């Protein structure tokens, strides 16, 4: 992994959320971005890569079973998170977004993208309430930056972000219902990235 020149080694912590900047999409969807929200992101990446009980999944795709191209770990509401700063992050996000979300962030799903071959296809988090209700998914990224792209559901021009090294990206409003997002494969030489996705209860 190529470390960030702007990171503060040895100090893992959060900056204020006041500097977050919103991009308004169509149909009531929006995306907030805050670069380098987490300091010490490279150190946190190393800790998570070593300590989280990562597992691989396989899924049925038409007539065959294929390996999910990334490693996973899910922390339910009452599970202890793998580092105290993640509990702090979830609490800070809940406090900041409560006027809009009107409920706390509760779960944390972790994805480990080991290299440019690991990816996630176009999708929305529509398992559970996300299929019918406005909600939020807050993604904290550590490790090398990777593309996180969004497009209107069913196709259209993509809005492209690059997130890593402690960046925060929050998808809100109708985003999960009316837009899709993906982490595309890349042939570029990229290092590993871990994303931590905070969600309210009943949203996957």
N, C-alpha and C positions, 0 to 999 in steps of 0.2 A: 504494500500500500504506500502511495506517495503522500506523505504528511502535509498538512496545510501549513503554509508559511505564516498564517495569521492566527494560528491556534496558540493557546497558552498551556504549554505542557505542565502536567502535574497539578493543575487546578481545574477540577471538574465542577462546573456550576452553570447557572442560568442568568441571562441578562433580562432586563425588563421587557415586557411584551408591548410597550407603548409604541415602538418603532415599526410594528407590523404594517405592511402595505397591502391593500386589497385590489385585486383585479376583478372587475365585474364581467361575468359571462352572460349568456342569454338564458331566458326562461327562468329567471330567479336564482341562477347558480352564481357562485363566486369562489375565488381562491385568495387566501391570505398567504403572504410570504415574509419571512423574517430570516435573512441570512445570519449565520453564526449565532443563533440564539444560545446554543450550548458552547461554553468554553471547555477546553480539555477534551474535545470530541474524539481526537485520535486515541487518547488514553482510554476513554470509555469503549471505543470500538475494540481495542485489544482485550479489555476485560470481558466484554460480552462474547466475543468470538471464542474465548477460552472457557468461560464459565457457564454459558447458557446450554441447556440440554437439547441441542438442535436435533431435529429429526427430518427425514425425507418422506414425502408422500407420493403415492401413485394415484392416477385418476383414469376413469374410463373415458376414452375419446373415440366415439363411434364404435368401431369393431375391435379396438385394441386398448390395452392398458399402457399408459405412458408415465414416465417419472416427471413429477413437478420440477421445473428447472430452477430451484432455489431451495434452501433449507428453511425450516419453520420452527416456531415455538409460540404457544398461546398461553397467556396469563389471564385467568378469569378474575372476576371482581375481588374475590377473597384471597387470591394467590399473592404471595410476597414477590414483588418485582426483583429482578436480578441485580439492581443497583439502587441505592437510595435516591439518586438524582432523578430517576424515572418516576418515582412516587412524587417528588417535588414538582416535576414537569406536569404530571397529570393534575395535581392540585392547582398549579398556576394556570393551566389551561381552563380548568373548570371555573376558577374565579373570574378570569378575563372574559370568557365567552358565555357565562351564565345569563346575562341579559338577553342574548339571542337564542342560545340553546335551551335554556330553562330546565336543564338537568345536568348532572355531572358526567364527566368522562369516567368510565368504570373499568374497561378491559384494555389489554395491551397485546397486540399481535406483532411478533417479530419475524422479519424476513432477512435471510442472509444471502446476498447476491455475491457469489464467490468470484466471478469474473464476467466478462462481457457476454458469455453464452447463457448465463442465468438471466431470467426475465419474468415478466408477467404480462399476459395478453390483455387486450382491451376488455374492460369490464366496469361495472359499477358495484358498489357494496350494497346489493339489494337483497341479501338474505335477511329476513326479518323485517323490521319496521322501515328500513331504508328503501324498500320497494314502494312504499305508499306515503311516507312522511319526509318532510325536510329534516335533515340531520347534519352532523359534522363528523369528519374524520380528520384527525390531526396527526401528521406524519413528521417525526423527528428523524433525521438522517445522519449517520456517522459513517466514517470511512470515505472512500473516494466518491466524487460526484458522479451521478448517473442521471440520464435523462428521465424525467417524469412528464409524460405528455398527456394532454386532455383534448378531447374532441366531442362535438355534439353526438348524442346517442344515435347510432345508425350511420355515422360517417360524417365527414366534413373536415374543414381545415383544422389542424391541430394547434393548440397553444402549448408551447414547449418551455419547460423549466429544467434547470440542472440543479440537483440538490445533493449535498453531502457535507462532511466536516461541520456538523452541528446545525445545519439549516432546518428551519421549521416551515412546513407547508400545510395549510389547513383548507380542506374542501368543505364548503358549506352551502346553505340554502337547498336548492333542488339538485345539487351537483350529482348525487349518486343516482338520481332517477332520470335526469335529462342529459347528462354527460357521461362519458366513459373515460377511464384513465389507464395508462399502461407504462411499464418500464421496458422499452424495446431492447432486443439483443443489439449488440454492437461489435464490429470487427476492430474497433480501436483498442489499443492497449489500455485497459482500465483495471484498477485494483478492486478489491472487495468493498462492498457497502452493506451496512445493516440499516434497515428501516424499522422504526418503532411506531406502530399505528395505534393511537388512542381512540377509543370509540365509546359511545354511550351503551347502556345495556340494550340487548336485543337487536344490535346492528352488527352485521358481518359483511 
